[in-house]
């Protein structure tokens, strides 16, 4: 499972929120930024480290300053896969 840093999750949550506000699909934003839809999806999930140049292009496409994308965001709780959840339940006393 890929490591997920809080900073990556903040970036991803901000990109997704701003993309939704701009009424852009992932495909539309990815095209504007010059990355694949798969790459944008991974950015929004916070599962990849992102080059600064990509952050700058995302910010330009979303009409915000790059720092805005890196601000702390309210994050949904981390999802636990079914197997991990099942193991946690069976290993509890």
N, C-alpha and C positions, 0 to 999 in steps of 0.2 A: 504494500500500500504506500502511495507517495506521501512524503512528509508534507504537512500543511502548516506553514508559518502564519502567525496572526496577521502580519503585514500583507501577505498574499491574499488572505481572506478579506481584509479590509479593502484592498484594491478591487478584488472581484465583486464584493458587495456594492461598492460605489459605482463600478462600471455598469453592473446590471441595473441598478436603480436609475442611473442617469440615462442609460440606453432605453429603458422602459418609458421614462419621462419624455424622451425625445421621439417616442413612438417609432423606434428603429428595430428591425429584426436583427438577429445575430448576423445573418448573411449580409445585410446592408452595412452594418457597422464594420464587419470584418473586411468587406470590400473597400470601404473608405480608408481603413487603417493599413490595408495591404497585408493582412494575415488571413489564415484559413479560418473557417467557421470552427473547426476542431480546436485550433489554438485559442480562439476567443472563448469558447466554452470552458476550456481548462483554466483560462485566466479568471473567468467569472466564478468558477468553483474554488479558486485559490490553490490549485494543485501544481502550478508551475511557477518558477521564478521568471520574472519578466525583465527584458532589457529596458533600460531607461529610455532609449529611442522609441520603443513601443509605447511606453507610458505617455511620452510627449505626443505621439501621433493619436493615441486614444483621447487624450485631453483636447487636442485640436478638433477632432471629429465630434466630440461631445460639448464643445464650446465652454470648457472650463480650464482653469490653470492646473498644471500637473500635480501640484500639491494637494489639490482638492480630492484627487483620486486616492491619495495615500492617507487621508485623514481617517482616524478611528471611526468605525461605523458600528451601528447596532447589528450584531451578527446573530443569525439563527443558531440554535444549539447544534453542535457537531452531530452528524448522523452516525449511528452505530449500525453496522451491518447485521443482518439477521443471525449469522453464525456467531458473531461476537456476543450478541445479546443472548442467544440461546446458551452459549458457554457460560456467560456470567450468571445466568439463572440456575444452571445445573451445578455450578461450583460454589454457590452461596450456601452457608450452613442452614 
